Amino acid sequence: AQSVTQLDSHVSVSEGTPVLLRCNYSSSYSPSLFWYVQHPNKGLQLLLKYTSAATLVKGINGFEAEFKKSETSFHLTKPSAHMSDAAEYFCVVTPLWDGGYNKLIFGAGTRLAVHP
Amino acid sequence: GAVVSQHPSWVICKSGTSVKIECRSLDFQATTMFWYRQFPKQSLMLMATSNEGSKATYEQGVEKDKFLINHASLTLSTLTVTSAHPEDSSFYICSARPGRGSYEQYFGPGTRLTVT
């Protein structure tokens, strides 16, 4: 079975300071992991993905995440927050093999607030 | 590339009527499309998986007779909410996957349904 736990429902940072959004996963198979961002009343945009290649994954808008198998974690980071980063972030897992239907398992989400 | 559209972006309907939501992959063929439901400030809940030319697979607890899904072509899937009630009011998001070899899903912008 697969599951995702986002450890913080809300994170608040000041503009220009680092961002850390935490995610732990559980997967019976080797996982593929994603981070998506959702702005209010919008669909989801893919930030980055891990699919068994390099463990440090760089995404768009300066975000990156590191896959740590020993810790079953895939935390999202950004060195310097921007006001436009304020949004909801979802950590998502899918097994690299699931019979072919590739269901995405979503975390509960972390709301990031950025203050001036 | 990999753009998914939804129509309408928002809809208001009266209780007891039916509403159809379209999901289109604009620049790729989607063998599989997914429909999600998102309640305010909550995560996405997978409702069903549809493969082109075959019946949709519904998640446990989702009424197949209430949420009719049709995947008539490789670029179009529709979700029809039949006999809508106020509790069906929600944000509905579709996603599309280019092929079985791809683990990535591309999300539409969502449709806000309000049932009065």
Interface residues (C-beta under 8 A of the other chain):
Chain A: S32 F34 Y36 N41 K42 G43 L44 Q45 L46 K49 T51 F90 T94 L96 G100 Y101 N102 K103 L104 F106 G107 A108 G109 R111
Chain B: V4 Q6 T32 F34 K41 Q42 S43 L44 L46 T49 T57 F91 I93 S95 R97 R100 S102 Y103 E104 Q105 Y106 F107 G108 P109 G110 R112
